């Protein structure tokens, strides 16, 4: 999400002549920057439709979602499970004790900020950021702010 926001902020500053900048494609044909941007957006929509084959309400449906709370006060709400894809809302409370997962996952940071430990490498994350974690990689959140939460998509 953060990367796409940065891309869009660049696009907003493009002039008409920038959009018409000629581009030589790998097959030696020519297009302009506007064509590449449209192709990028179409490709992104294609992948989102593959992940989310059934439309769903992105608000947290407390009455219909499965809510799991463990002894260390993590809150996990499973909003959608279809095939090997699940969409969850995760809010660690005292400690994030995640173990490596069997599936790849995306994190979309919803609220607050934290340090993200990716197999010993720490990066700061905040609301609006996007993370990809491949299956099997050790990771967890540290030093998260009050109210820190994230959407998680396993696939």
ABEGO torsion letter per residue (X at the ends): XAAAAAAAAAAAABBAAAAABBBBBAAGBBBBAAAAAAAAAAAAAAAAAAABABBBBABBBAAABBBBBBAAGBBBBBABBBEABBBBBBBBAABBABBBBABBBBBBBABEBBBBBBGGBBBBBBBGBBBBBBBGBBBBBBGBBBGBBBBBBBX
